[in-house]
Amino acid sequence: MQNLILLADAYKYSHHKLYVPGTNKIYSYLESRGGLFSETVFYGLQYLLKAYLEGQVITAEKIKEASEMLPEVFGRDDVFDASRFQYLLEEHSGHLPVRIKAVPEGTVVPVKNVLMTIENTDPKCYWLTNFLETLLMQVWYPNTVATLSREIKKIVLQYFKATASAASQAGIDLVLNDFGFRGATSVEAAGLGGSAHLVNFSGSDTLAASTFAKRYYHASKAPGLSIPATEHSIVTLLGEAGEEKIFKHVLDTFPEGTIACVSDSYNIFRACEEYWGTLLKDQVLARKGTLVIRPDSGDPVRTLLKVFGILMDKFGFTLNEKGYKVLPPQVRVIQGDGINYQSIREIYAALQQAGISAENLVLGMGGALIQKVNRDTQEFALKCSYAEINGEGVDVSKSPVEMDASGELRTSFKKSKAGKFKLVKGSDGYKTVGADEFPELPDVLETVFEDGKLVKDQRFEDIRKNAAI
């Protein structure tokens, strides 16, 4: 079991002494200060609350463990004060006297707006608010993955609307598939980041993602969907000469439904032309289902254009109502190599230029989806904006003067907000205002956690609705 007392940056254990005497409240807020995208999908806080903060999280055993370890960390015994945590145990039964407010998960908010606030509810625990920053700040990760996934969905929608048939658009939720489990830094990251992707799409081979959605967000059924698919260990068992035999075995094994087969073990173009498009063509077309052919190497754009050229020559094509080529429903292609936010746009643009409908292609995205992001992708920060000292309120902010590359001084983008806030939604969208401003507009921020208890418990299906484009 995790010891919450040890889940903070080490320097924070000195803060109970460093806040000015008389401090009795610290109020902090979370925002995306900018970054790659202009808006952010809020997701993942409920997991952190349930996994780490809910209920009795301070025990005598945990205090003892921390008391033994932290003097070793600092090389001195006047930094960590076990009595602070003993107080939580005795006066609050090991629960955390803090109040956390946040936007409903799945809400899409423009950057530079408050997404979450946290404040202590016991004046003696002023130090606790930002002690929890280290853990709560990690909400940047599922926020960023959910945001990235949703931005990709915008691209998919753009090209489906331009080139695909109306009927095919019902399958957009299965276009982007999460292949990132093996590339994640941990099972927890795969579950949290993978479930963030499932806020927007349904395709996923990251089983931990569905587990998280069911366990922490009451998903009524697994939100991540997959299909039978080969890998190179299967296709290469009989060597290059036996590749066609393996392909036939795949078709024989699953004569119905959708199945994917990696086909670049030796020569993707030969596989499409000689095997799938000639020797096995009749069997492919006779199936009650779809064969999804997977290239897995080479330049994605050039490879896909040639693969589609071969497949359309061999299997034929029709023109949809928008005038773009569509393979027979028994044949589709999945590109799972070299897929990222930029390459997806390049691929679809190239297909459109070649007269090929977007409905012919689905995508698999691994590390670039749930691993190649960081806190600066959307420039997340959690900062103190209000405090009370001897019962008197004071607005708090920072406004660094920084030097740019040319030696000029300017105000940093890291300038923080001051005061207590609410998030309102007016005719012009979301806006962060002072807590007492616009009394006619309700606060979008809702109390989700208070004094050790989860106050609001969201369902995954509702989060998906909130994030829908």
N, C-alpha and C positions, 0 to 999 in steps of 0.2 A: 504494500500500500504506500502511496506517495505521502511524503511528509511535507505539508504545505509550508511549514516554518522554514524549510530549506529551498523553497521555490521562488527565490528572489535574487536579484543581483546582489553580490556580497556587500557592496558599499551601502546599501539601503539599511543595513542593520545599525548603522551609526546615526540614522536620521532622527530617531527619537530624542537624541541629544542636540542635534544641529538646528532643528526648527526653533525659532526664537521663543523664549519663555513666554508662557501665556497662550500659545497656540492651542486652539481647541477644535478647529474644524479645517479640513482640507477638502476642497471640491475640485475635481479634475474632469476633463472631457477628452473624448476621442474624436479625431477627424482624419479624413484623407485630405492632405494639403494640396493635392494636385496629382501629377503623375502621367502615366501613359494614356489613361482614359478620362473623360470628362465627368463620369459618374461612377458610383460604386454600389455594388450589391452587398447589403449587410447580411452576413450569414456566419454562424459558427459559435456565437456567444453562448447559446443554450448548452452546447456540448461542454464548454469550459466550466460553466456554472455547475452542471450536474456531475461532471467528472472530478472537479477539484474543490469547489467552494460550498456546495450544499451540505447542510447538516453539521454534525459535530466533526470538525476538521482539526481541532486542537485537543491533544490528549497528553497525559503525563509522560507516556512513553516517547511521544514525539518531542516534547520539550527536553527530555533527558538526552535524546539523540542529538538535538541541535546544541545543547549545552556542552556536549562533549566535542562536537566537531568544530563549531565556529571559533572558539579560542585558538584552535590549530590553524584555521584559515588566516586569522589576523595576527597571530603571534603575540596576542595580548588578551587580557580578560576584562577590559573596561569598555568594550564595544557592544557585544551582544548582551542584552538585558533580558534574561529569562522571565523576569517578573512581569514583563509586558504580556507575554503569552500565558503566564500563570493567571493573570487577571482575566484574560479571555476565557480560560477554562473555568475559573471560579465564578465569575460574574455573568458570563454568557453561555455557560455549559459547553464551551468549546466552539460556539457558533461565532460567525463574523458580524459585528455590528456595523454594517455598511449598507447603503442603499444604492442600487444600480438601476439606472433608467436607460432605455435604448429604443431605437426605432424597431418596429416589427421586422423580424427576419424575412429576407426576401425583398424588402423595400429598396428601391433604386433611388439614390440620393446624389445630386450633383456634388462634386468635390468642394472642399472648403466649408463644409457644413458639419455641425455636431451630429455624431452618430450614437454616442453613449456618454453618460456621465456617471461618476461615482463619488460618494461622499460618506464620511463616517457618521454614524448615528449616536455614538457615545463620545462625549467631548474628550474623554481620557484616551481615546483611540485615534486621535488626529493623525498619528504616524502610519496608521493601517491603510489609508486610502492609496497612497502612492507606493506602499510596500507591495500592493497587489498589482502594480503596473506591469511588472515583468511578465506575469502570467497572463493578465487580461490583454496585454499588448499583442499577444500571439493570435488574437482574432484577426490581425492583418492578413494571415495566411488564407483561411477560408474565404474571407472577403475578396481577396485578390483573385483567387482561382474562380470564384463564382462570377466575378466581374469579367475576367478574361474569357471564360466560357460564353457568357452572354454577348460579349462584343463579337465573338466569332459567329454566334448565331445570327447577329445582324448581317454579317457578310453572307452567310448561307441564305438567309431570307432574301437578300438583295438579288442574288443570282438565280434563285429559284423563281422569284417573281418575274425576272427578266427572260428566263429561258426554259423553265420547266412547265409541264402541264399542271393544271389546277388539281387534278387527282393526286399527283405525286407529292403535293405539298403537305398532305396529311402525314407523310413519313419523315418530315424534317427533324423531329425529335430524335431520330435514329441516325442522323447524318454524321455527327461527331461522336466517335467512340473513344472512351478512356482506356488507353493501353499503358497507363503509368504506374501500375502497382510495383513492378520490379525496379523501377527507377526512383521510387520514393525513398526518403531517408529512413522511414520507419513504417511500421504497420499503422501507427496512429496518424501519421501524415497521409498515408494512402487512404485511410478511412475518412479523415476530415476533409482533405483536398478532393478526394474522389466524390464524396457526397456533395461538396460544393458544386462540382460539375453537374451532378444530377439535378440540381435546382433548375437547370436550363435544358438538358438533354437526357435521353433515356438510355443511350448506348453506352455500355461499360463492361469491361472485363475485370475491373477492380472490385472484387466481391466484397472487400472490406467496406466499400462505400455504401452498399446496400445495408450491410450490418449496422453501420453507424446511423443511417437514416431510420432504421427500424428501432434500434435500441435507444437513441437519444431524441428522436423526433416523431415517434409514433407512426411511422410510415405503415399504412395498412397492408402493403405488400412490397416486395423488393422493387424499388424504383429503377434499378439498373438492369437492363436486359442484354442478353448475349445470344450467340448462336454457336453451333459446332464449328470448329475451325482447326486446320492443320497448323503445324509448325515445321521448321526445316528438319527436325529430328525424325519426323514421320516421312516426309517426302524424299529424303536422301537415303533411306535405309537400303534400297536396292541399287544405289549408284545412279549415274547419269543414264545408263542404258535402261534402267528400270523405272524411270520417272513416269512414263505414260501408264505403266501398269499400276503404279501407286495412285495416279489420278483416277483411273477406272475403279480402283478399290474404294476410293472416297465416294464416288458417285453411286456405287453399288451399296455401300454401307448406309447412306442417307438418300434414298430414292425420292424423298419428299422433303419439302421445307427448304429453308435457306441454309446454305453451308458455304464457308469461305475456305479457299485453298491457296496457300502461298505458292507462287509459280515461278520464282526467279532463282531457284536453287542452282540452275546452270545457265539457262538462256530464256528469259521471260518472253522474248519475241517468238522463239521457236515453240515454246509451250502454248502460246496463244494461237499460232498459225497452224502447227502440225498436230498438236495433241487436242486442245480444247476445240479448235476451229475446224478440224478435219476428222481425225480418227474417232473422237468422242463427241462430235457435233450432234449426231442424231440422239444420243443418249442424253446430252445436256438439254436439248430442245424438248425431249419427251418427258422431262421431269416435271412433277407438280411442285414447283418451287424455284428458287433462284440460286444459281452458282455465282459466288462473288470471287472474282479472280484478284489475287493480291500481288502486285509488284512490291519489292521490298529493298530496292537499291537503285542507284543512278539518280540523275537529275529528275526531280518529280515532274516538272512541266514537259520536258522533252520525252521522257519515258511514257507518260500518260497519253500524250498526243499520238505516239506511235502505236501504243497498245490499243487505243480506241480505233485507230485507223485499221489495224489488223482485224479486230473483232467485228467491226462494222462491215468490212469486206467479206468476212467469213460467215457471219450470222445475219447480215442484213440489218436494216434499220427502217424506222418510220419517221415521219416528220410530225411533231406535235402541233397543237394549235398555234404555237408561237413561231413555228417554222424551224425548230431545232431538232437535230437527229437524236433518236432514242433507240437503244438496243432492244431486242426482244426481252420480255420480262424475265426470261430464264437466265439472263446474263447481266451481271453488273460488275463493277470494279471497286476495290477499296485501296486507297493509298494510305499506308501507315508509316512511311519512312520520310523523314525530312519535313514533317508537318509542324508548322507553327503559325502564329497569327499572320505574319507577312506572306508566307508561302501559300497559305490557303487563298488569299485574295489573288495572288499571281496565277495559281492553278485555275481558279474559276474564270478569271479574265481570259486566259489562254483558250479554255474550252469554249467560251462564248464566241471568241474571235474565229474559232475553227468551226462554228456552227453546231457544237455538241451541247446538248442539254445538261444542266447540272444534275438532273435526276439520275444520270448514269453512274454517278460517283458517290461513294461514302468515304469517310475519313477516319483514320485512327491516329490519336495523338497521345504521346507518352510523356517523356520528361518535360517537354515544352508546356504541357498543360498543368501538371501538378508539382513540378520541381523547379523549372527555370523561372521562378518569380522570387521576389524578395520584398522586404518592407518598403523599399523605396520605389517599387513599381508603381504604387499609388501614394507614396510619400505619407505613410501613416504616422501619427504621433499622438501621444496621450500626455496632456499638460495640465498643470494646476492653473485655474483661472480665478479662484475665489478662496478666501480663507477667513477665519475669525480668530482674532487675537484678543484675549480677555473679553470675549463676547462681542467685540466690535468687528463688523464686516469690512473686508478690504478686497478690492479687485486686484487681481494678480495677472501679470503677463510678462512676456519677454519680447524684445525687439532688437535683435542683434544688428549691428552695423558690420557689414562684411566687405572684403575687398575682392573685386572680380579679377579676371585674368589679365585685364589691361591696367590694373592698379587703381581703378576707380572705386570709391566707396559708395555703397548702396545699402538699403534696408533689405535684410535677408527674407527669403520666402518662409523662413522658420519663425517669423513673427507670430506670436500666439494671441488668442482671444482673451478678453478680460471680462469677468463677471460670472453670473449664473445664467443659464440659457434655457430656451426651449426651441424646438424645431416646429415651424408652422408651415402649412401648405395653403397658399393663396392662389389667386388666378394666374399668377406668374410662376407657380411651382413652389418648391421648398426654399425656405429661408431661415437662417439661424438668427434669433432675436434675443433680447434680454428677457429674463424670466417674467418680468412685469409688463412687457410690451405686448401690444395687440391682444388685449384681454378677450376680444371677441373671437379669436382664433384658438382652437384647442391645441394642446401640445401633442405633437406626434410621438414624442418620447414617452414611453410607458415604463412604469416600475416593473422590473422583471425579477429582481432579487432584493430581499430586505431581511436583515438580521438572521442570516443563515438559511432563509427559506426561499425556494423558487416560487415567485408570485405568479408568473405567467409561463405556461407550458405549451409551446407551439407545435403544430402538426406539420409534417413535411409537405403534405399536399397543399396546405394553405400557403406555405413559403413559396412553392412553385407558382401559385396563382399571383402572389405579390410581385414576383420577378418577371412575369410573362411580358413579352414584348407586344 
